[in-house]
Amino acid sequence: MGKIILRLDRVMADRKMSLNELSERVGVSNVNLSKIKTGKISAVRFSTLEAICEALNCQPGDILEYDPAAKADSES
């Protein structure tokens, strides 16, 4: 089974936006955004994804990528 890879860090860098600025615009804590940025989450609310996309002027596909060759963390 493949894996979803989060590319939030890349999109933030392209937009020259800091974690603090994104946190303020989205209304999500730095800690939670950091977890999204590093991929240490198992779910993202659509409302959060919508707010991130609005703040970064991007599409969900800019942030989320599916890699069919990668193994999910839960697989051994």
QUIRAHU-V406539 format. One record per pair of residues at least 24 apart in sequence whose C-alpha atoms are under 10 Angstrom apart, sorted by the first residue. I is the first residue (numbers start at 0). J is the second residue. Records with the same first field share a line. If there is no record, write none. Layout:
I=J / J
This chain:
0=66 / 67 / 68 / 69 / 70 / 71 / 74
1=65 / 66 / 67 / 68 / 69 / 70 / 71 / 72 / 74
2=64 / 65 / 66 / 67 / 68 / 69 / 70 / 71 / 72
3=38 / 41 / 63 / 64 / 65 / 66 / 67 / 69 / 70 / 71
4=36 / 37 / 38 / 62 / 63 / 64 / 65 / 66 / 69 / 71
5=35 / 36 / 37 / 38 / 39 / 40 / 60 / 61 / 62 / 63 / 64 / 65
6=35 / 36 / 37 / 38 / 59 / 60 / 61 / 62 / 63 / 64
7=32 / 33 / 35 / 36 / 37 / 38 / 51 / 52 / 55 / 59 / 61 / 62 / 63
8=33 / 35 / 36 / 37 / 38 / 62
9=36 / 61 / 62
10=36 / 52 / 55 / 56 / 57 / 61 / 62
11=36 / 51 / 54 / 55 / 62
13=55
14=54 / 55 / 56 / 57
15=55
16=54 / 55
20=54
21=50 / 51 / 54 / 55
22=51 / 54
23=54
24=50 / 51 / 53 / 54 / 55
25=49 / 50 / 51 / 52 / 53 / 54 / 55
26=50 / 51
27=51
35=62
36=62
39=72
41=72
